[in-house]
Amino acid sequence: MGPKEKIEFTEMEEALIFHTAAKRVAANVLKKPLERVRDTLGKLAATQVLGVFVSLKRHGELRSCMGCLAEALSLSEAVETSADRAACDDPRFPPISPIELETLDMEVWVLWGMSEVEQTGKDRLNVVEIGKHGLQIQRGTHRGLLLPGVAVEHHMNAEQFLEAVCRKAGLPTEAWHNAESKLSVFEGKAIHGPLSLALFKSKSSAKNAARRHGPTLTDVIGLREAARSNFFKYLDGATPHYYQPQFYDGNVNGIALAVTLPDASPIVCAEHELKPSIPLQTTLLKFSHVLGEQVKRIGSPPQDLLASQFTLTVHWDMAIHGPSNDCDISPLDTAQRSLMLSTKDGWVILFDPSADPEDIFDEACEILGVDDSTEGMIYSFETVSTMSRFELTSFPNDPVYPSLRPATLAGSFYPATAKSMETELHRMFQGTERNTPESYAAALVPHAGWMYSGRLAAETLSHIKIPDSVMIFAPKHRPGGSDWAAAPFQIWGIPFGNVAGDQELMSDFAHSVRNFMIDPIPHKQEHAIEVQLPLLRKLKPDVKIVGVTMSGGEWEELHTAASQFAVFLERLENPPLLLISSDMNHYAAEELTYKLDRMVLDAIATLSPEKLFEVVTTNRISMCGIHAAVFVLEALRLSHRLHEVIEVGHTTSAAVSGDTSRVVGYAGLLFR
């Protein structure tokens, strides 16, 4: 493969090869016309080589390294391919920025003499000569190559070099002495020097190239207004404008779109990548929709929406400046570029055209708590913003949620006035005084209108000594919002008073069980939680509530989430009552409903949530709260709190309506 004998170049020929590769790298970065390497190299162009690698470094740190190998390869073809790829296509790094060109060193490796190592096992150690040989290893689809300079640069011995090439190939480190691994050595010559020696003479060419290949301020202002327009179209249910042909479009490194309502903090949608992989206009369209959904959750009045302010910031052309504790950022042009400081704990991006680079760097360090001992990296981006100053961190602001969830279903599922509600509650709880309340881990109660199922719900709850907090797990009956959602409300309104939300318990739950989102949208019109609130308040006036809705989920997903919930419950000193709000089978004849409901109740009696899930799904029983029931009962089982189920009662809507042709089943259950 390739020439076997050493390739010799004169000093002038080496300089020509280096200069040619450097011009090719710079032309790619600056997006200038590319000259044919064959013409530049002249008589050297046809020289046969094993391959060429172009390596770019900044202060000794690798910035890019790409190359090519082939059985028959001309020097011109190899230099051209390797230089082009090193400038833009190393998958490990972002493309080289124009402002980096003057800071980079370059090595051009010309390779020859690939030969397979015939020895096997540890005898291969004796073949490898550090400083002379590069290594290539292949096994199956795995392949790795390291240049001769790697071992010298990292002070490796032969065994360490062999282990390193195995890691490069994605193989075990001992794979090099396996006979199934094809090991080869090759030789090469490195031509190196500062890239700036071969750059174009005009420094302004590099300085201005990045700015020319991104959006202008006019583009960004126009795209901001388009995003604002689409925001209101989403709110109104209208069709948005999908594309703005008069403004810039392309892939960028970062976008931040924000809306600020009167007397409120900005709501920000942002996305950032080190590589230019974010489609600008497509992402802005998505952000407009997301911001619209966020504002819907807040429930802002129309006058606030009309007074909202929009801002847009766009970043592109990322440059790497080096480690935060050993980096000179004084040349950074803050009028055009933002600074990014990144550590293992987070990152911050700052753009302030009026500030000095050192001041911006100091502020970034203060935000992240960085000192000289912190391992961090400094990057910069070309930036255009409609703001005079821009700051974004990886530590998101807390979202704003409505504090009150009003009683939206009073007058339909239960009485609308305090007086009529008190009368109905008295009727439903009449005779329950004989029950002695006890502590239970959970209960299942129906949630149809009070006239149908309120009496059974009251009878079931009257057996329970209601603790300070109750978590109500209910189905999600209406579209919109997250499938599994915890309600963020501080207050739940009901006609004769309010019920407090347990904010701390809700937040801890949502952060402990990763499948759940904090989302008010599914709760806005959900009756399954609201109808239970007056009953709970009557039994314990100072009770606190956490409302949770659930829609969908397979057994494995429910089991995994329940495992997390079980751990959460075990660490609570005073566990809440877990109230499952669910009706049984829906809209079948009464005889069939009793049969299907009995199948469900018998499955629950086995204390196996998995069996319950199987019975309901296999027989297509329309128990609306099946996912909530399985989730809660599995969490109790895993936390060793599910030992007994007590059936308080079972009935159907026919007991009130008299219509036995199409009924809904209701059950009251206690768990301990």
N, C-alpha and C positions, 0 to 999 in steps of 0.2 A: 504494500500500500504506500504510494508516494515514493519519492527518491530515498534510497538507502544510505547514500553517502552524504557526508556533511556538506552543507551549502555555505560557500564563502562569498562575502561581499566586501568591496572596498569601503573605506570610510565615507567617500562621496556617495556611493550607492546606498549605504545605510541611511545617510542623511536624506537622500531622495525618497526612499521608502517611508521614512518617518514623516517628512514634509507632506507627502502625498496622502498618507492616512490622516494626518492632522487636518489638512484642508477638507478632506471628505467628511470628517466628523463635524467640523465647524459649519460647513455648507448645509448639512442635514439639520443641525441645531438652529441655524439662522434662517432656514428655509430659502436658501439661495440656490441658483441653478447649479446642478451637479456636473462637473467635468468628468469625462471618461478617464478612469484610472489607467487604462491601457495606453492612452495617448501621453499621459503625464510620465509614466514609468519608462517609456521608450523601449529600448532593447531588453530591459529587465522584465517586461510584462509577461513574456512567454516562459520565464523560468518555472520549472515544475517544482512544486512544493507539496509536502504532506498536508499543510494547513497553515492558517494565520489566525492569531488571536490579537484583538486590540483591547487593552486593559486601561481604564481611566481611574485615577486615584486622586483624592484630596487629602493632603497632609498624611499620606500613608494609608488612609482608609479607602477601601475599595468603593468606587462609585458606579462602575459598570465594567463588565468583561464579557465579550462575545467573540465567537470565532467560527471556523468551519474546517472540516476535514473531508478529504475525498481521495480516491485512488489516483485520479488524474486531475490535477488542479493547477491552473496557472497562477502566478503570483498576483497578477492584476485582478483576476476574478476573486482571489482569496482576500486581498486587501480591501477591495470594494465592498464585498459582502460583510466582512467583519467590522469595518468602520461604520457602515450604515447601521448595522444592528447595535453596535456599542453606543451610538448616539441616541437611539430611540427605542430599542426593542429588548433590552435586558429585562426579563420578566420579574427580576428581584427588585428592580429600582424604577422610579419614575424616569421619564425622558430627561436628558440633560437640558438645563435651562441656559439661555444665552448668557446670563450674568455669571454663570459658573465657569465659562470657557477659560478665562484668564487665571483661574485658581487651580486648574487641574494639571496633573502630570499624566503622561501617557507612555505605555509600553506597547511596542509592536513585536509580537513573538512570531518568528518564522520557523516552522517545524519541518523535520525530516526524520527518516530512519525508524519508522514504526516496525517493531518485531515482537512476535509473541514469545512469552517466557515459557520454555519447555519444562522447566523444573516444576515440581509440585510441593505442596506442604510448606514447611518452614525453610526449605532450601531456596525458596524464592527471595528470601531476605538477602542472600549473597549476590543476587543479580542486580539489585537496585543500587545505583550510585547517586548519592545526594549531590545536587548541584549540576549533574549531567543529565539525568533522566527525568522525564515526565512519565506519568502513569495513566493507563486506561484499563478499566475492568468492565467486563460484560458477563451477565448471567441472566438468561431468559430475556425479559423486556427491560431489565435494569442495566444502566450504563452510566459510568462516571469517568471524568477525565480531570486531571490536575496538571498544570504546567510545571516545568522544572523549578521555576522560581518560588513556588509555594513552600516547598520543604525548606529552602534556604531562609525565606522571609520569616517563617514561623519556627525556625530552629528545631526541625523534626529530624529524628533518626529514621532509618529505613522502615522499621516496624510501624512507627507513628504515621509515616507517609502512606503506607499501605492501608492502615486502618482509616485514614482520612479519605482516601479515594473510595473505600467501601461505603463510608457514610454519604459521600457525594452521590453514589449510585443508589442509595436507599437500601443497601444490603447490611447484614450484620457485620460488625467490625472484624470478625475472624474469617469472613468469606474469602479473603485473599489467598488463604492456604488450602482452599477447597478445589479439587481438580475440576469440578463443574464450572468454576469461574475462570473465564478466559482473561488472563492478565497479559498486558503488553507494555513495553517501554518504548519511549521515543526521545528524540533530542530536539533542541531548539536554540535559537539565538534571540535575545531580547535587545531591541533598540529602544532606548528610553530618553526622556527629556521633558521639559515643561511644554505643555500644549501651546502656550502663548507664543513660543518662538516661531510657530508656523501659522499664526492666525492672520486674518485680514488686518491691514494696517489701521482701518477706521474703527476706533473703539466705540463710537456712537452706534455703529452697526449692531454690535452685541447689546448695547444698552437699550436700544429702541425696538429690537426685533420682537421681544415678547409682547410689548404693548400693542404692536401692530396686529398681532394674531389673536386678539381677544376682543370683547365688546367695548365700545366707547361709552362715555357717560351718557350720551344721547340714547344709545341702545338700552342701557340699564334703566334710565328714567322711563323710556317707552315700555319696557317689559314690566316694570313695577306697576304702571297704570293698567296694563293688560291684565296683570294678576289681580289687581283691585277689582276690575270689571268682572273677571271670572268668579271672584269671591262672592260678589253680590248675585251673579247668575246662579251659582250653586244654592245660595240662600233662598232664592225665589223659585228654584226648581226649573230654571231655564237652561238651555243648551249653551255651554261655554264656547268661546273662540279657541280652537285647538292649536292654531299656529299663527304667528305674526311674521309674514314674509319680509316686512320692511326692517326687521331688527335682527341682530346677530343670533345665530343658533350654532351650536357645536358642543363638544364635550369639554367640561371644565372640571376644576378640582373641588370647588366648593360653591354652595349657594346658601344664602340665609334670607328668608322672607319673613317679615314681622308685621303684625298689626297691633296697634296700641289704641285701646279704648280710653275714653276720658277718665282721668283719675285712676288709672290702672297700669300695671306693669305690662311691657310688651309680651305678646304671645308669639313665639318664634318657631318657625319650621326651618331646620337647617340640615344639610348633609355635606360631609367633607371626606375626601379621599386623597391619598398621596399621589395617586395616578389620575390623569384626566379622564375619568370614566363616567362622569355625571352628565347626561344630556340636558342642556340648559332649559329649553322651552318645555320639554316634556315634564321635567321635574317641577318647574314652576306651576304647570297646570295641576299637578298632583298636590303641591303645597297649597294652592288656592282652595282646593277641596278640603284638605285637612284643616286649614284655618277656619273654614266655614263650619265644619263639624265641631271644632273646639268652641267657637262662639255660640253655636246652638246649645251646647252643654251649659254654658254660663247663663244663657237666657237674657242677653242684653236687650234693653229697650231700643226701638227703632232710632230714636234721636242720638243714642250713643253710637250706633252703627254708622250713621251718616257722618258723625264727627270723627270717625276712626282715622288714624294715620298709618300709612303703609311705608315701609322701607325695604330696600333690596340691596344686597351686597353680593358680588360675584368675585371668585378667586380663580386664577389659572396660572400656569407656568410655575410649578413648584421648583424651588431650588433648595439644595441641602447645603447648610453652612457649617455643620460639624457639631461636636459635643458642646454642651452648654457650659462646661467648665474650662474649655480650651478653644474659644472661637472668637474671632475678630469680626464684629458686626458693624463696625464704624462705616464701612462703605455702603451699607444698606440705604437705598433711596426710599425713605419713608413716605415721600410724596406719591409714590407709585406702588409700593409694596407693603404688605402686611407681614408681621412676624408671628411665627408659631413656635411655641416652646412645648415640647412633648416629653413626658416622663412615664414611668410605668404606672403611676397613680392617676394620670390625667393629662389634659392639654389645654392650652389657651391660645387664641388667635387675637392679636391686637392690630388695629389699623388706625393710625393717628398722624396725618400728614404734617401737623404742626409740631410734632415731637421729635427729639433726637433719637437715633437708634438705641443708644445706651439707656435712655430714660424708658423707652418701651420695653427693653429687655429687663430692666430692674423691676418694672411693674409686673411683667409676666412672672418673674421669679417670686415676687411677693404674693401673687394670686395663688400660685401652686405650692408655696412654701419651699422653694428650691434654694439650696446653698451650694457651696463649692464641692461638697461631697456627693451631691445628687447626680445620678447618671441620667442625663437628658440630652435631647437633640434639638438643634435650632434649624428651622425651615423658614422660607419666605415664599410669598405668592404675589404675583401681579394682582392688583385689587382695584375694583371700581365700586363705589358705594354711594348711595343717595344720602348717607349720613356723614356728618363731619368727623365722627369718630365711631369706630366699630369695635365691639368686644364680644367674644363668644368663648365659652368654656365647655368642657365635657361634663360639668356639673349642672344639670338642668334645673331651671326654676320650678318650684312647685306649681302645678296647674291650679287654676282658679275654678271652683265649683260653686253652684248655687247652694246657699245655706239651708233653704227651706224647700221641702217637698210638700206642696199643698195637697189637700184632700180633693182629688180630682174625680172620684167616683161616688162621693156621697150623693144620695138621691137616686142611685141606680142599683148598686149592690147592697146598700144599706141606707138608713134614713139620712136626710139632708140636714135636719135641725137637731140642736142639742136636746130639746125636749122629747122629740119623737125617738131619738136614739136611746135616751135613758129609758123610755118606756119599753122599747124593744129589747134592750139589754136585760131589763128586769124580767121580761117574759122568758128569754133564753136561759137565764141562770136560775129561774125559779125551781126550787127543789134541790139544787146542788149544795145547799148549806149542809146537807147530811154527809157530804163527802169530806174526808179528812185529808187535806193536802199533804203530799209527800214529795220528796226529792226524786226527780227522774232525770236521766241523761238527755232524753229526747222524747218527742211526741210527733204523731202525724195527725193533722186536722184538715178537714175539707175547706175550700175557699169559694164555693158558689155563693150566690146571693144569700143573705141571712135568712130569708124566708124558707129556703130549701135546706141549708146545711148549718145555719147558725146554732141551732139547738144542740146538735151533736158536737160542734166545735166547743161550745161553752161547757158542755158536760165533760168533755175530755180535759179541757184546761183546768176545770175546777178541782181535778184530782192532784194538780201539780202545785207544789210550793214554788212560786215563781222567783227565781234568783234576781240579782241586780240587773243582769243583762240577758237578752234573748237574741239569738241569731236565727232569723227566719230564712229558710231555704225554699225557694219557690221556682216554678217553671217560668220561662220567658215566653209569654203568649203572643207578643207582637214583634214585628221586625224592627231593626235599627239597633245600633250599638253592639257591644261585645256579647259573645255567646255566654260567657261566664262573667258576671259583673257584680261587684260589691258597690253598694250605694254610698256616696260620700256625704249625704245630708247631715247637717247638724240637728235639724228639727224635722219631724214628720207631723204634718198638720192633720187634725181630725176635727169634726164640727164642735165638740164640746171641750176642746183643749188640745194641747200638743203632746207629742211623745219625743223624748230626746234621742238623738242618735249617739251611739257609743263610738266616737271618732277614733279613739286610740285602739280599741279592739278591732274595728274595721280595717284600719291601716296596717296593724300588725298581721292580721289575717291575710290581706291582699299581698303583703310582701313575703309572707311565709309559704303561701300556696301559689306557686308561680303561674298556674293556669288562669288565675282570676285577675281581671282588670278593675281598676277603680273607674266606674263609668256610670253617670246618672241617666243616660239615655234609655236603657231598657226599663228603668223604674218609673219613667214619667207617667205612663198610663197603665202600669201593671196593678191589677186588682188583688192578686194572690197574697200580697203582703199587706196592702192597705186594709183589707177586711178584717185582719187579725188584730190590728192595733187597738181599737176600742175595747175589745175583750181583754187584752193584756193589761191595758191601762186601768180597767175596772178592778182587776185582781191585784194589781200592784201599780199605784199611781205614779211612782217615781222610776218605773222600769226604763231601761235604755235598750235601744234597738239597733241591730245590724241587719240590713236587708241584703239578700243575695239572690240573684236569679241565675238559672242554668238552662241552657238549651243545647242538646246534642252531646255526643261523646260516646266512644266505645268503652268496653270493659277495662282494657289496659289503661286507657287515659284516666278513667274514673279511679281505678285502683292506685295509680301513681299519685294522683292529686290527693286522694284520701290518705295515703301514707304520709304525705307532708302535713296534712291537716291533723293527723293523729299525733305527730311529734309536737305540733303547735299546741294542741289541747293538753298534752301531758305536762307542759311547762307552765300552764296557767294555775295560779293558786286558787282562784274562784271561777271554775268553768261556767260558761253560759248555758242556758237551756237551748238545745238545738231543736228548732221547730220546723218540721217538714210540712209545707203547705201544699196539699195535693188532693185532687179528686181522683176517683177510681176510673173504671171504664166509662167511655162516653158514647151516648146516642145509639144504643142497641135496645132491643126489647128487654123488659125487666127480667124475664126468666133467664135469658142469655147473660145479662149483666151480672146477676147473682152468681152464675156459674163461673164467669171469668174473674169476677172479684174474689171468689173463694179460692181460685187458683193462686191469685196474688197473695192473699192473706195466709194461705198455707205455706207458700214459699217464704214469706216473712217470718213465719213461725219457726222455720228451720234455723233462723239466725245466720243464714248464708246470703249476703248481699249479691254474690255472684250468681247464685241460683235464682234469686229474685229477678236479676237483670235478664237472665236466660229465659225464664218463664214469660216475662212481659214481652221481650223482643221476639221470641220464637212464635208466640201465639198472637202477636200483633194486638196486644191489649193496649187500649188508648188511655193509659194512666199518665196524666200530663206531667206529674212530678217525679217520674221514674228516675231521672238522672240525679235530682236532688236527694231522693230517698236512698239510692244506692251509694252515693257519695257520703252522706252523713252516716249511714249504718256501717259502711266499710271502715270509716274513720273510727267509729266507736269500737268495732270488732278489733281493729289493730291496736287500739289503746286499752284493750281489755276492759271495756265498759259496756259491753253488749252481752247480757246474760239471760234476759227475760223480756218477752213482749206480752202486753196485756191488751186484749181487744175490748175497748169500751163500748163500741157499737158499730153497726153497719146498716145503712139504709140507702134508699134511692130517691130521686126527685119525684117519683110517682106517689110517694107518701103525702106530698103536698098538692101536686098537680092533678093526680088521679089518672094521668095518661101513662099507661104501661107499655105503649108501643115504642117509645123513644125516650130512654131515661139516662141519667147520670148517676153513678154509684158514689157513695160517700162512706168513709171509714174513720173511726177515731181510735188511735193506738198509743200506748205508752211503752217506753223502753227504759230498762235499767239493767 
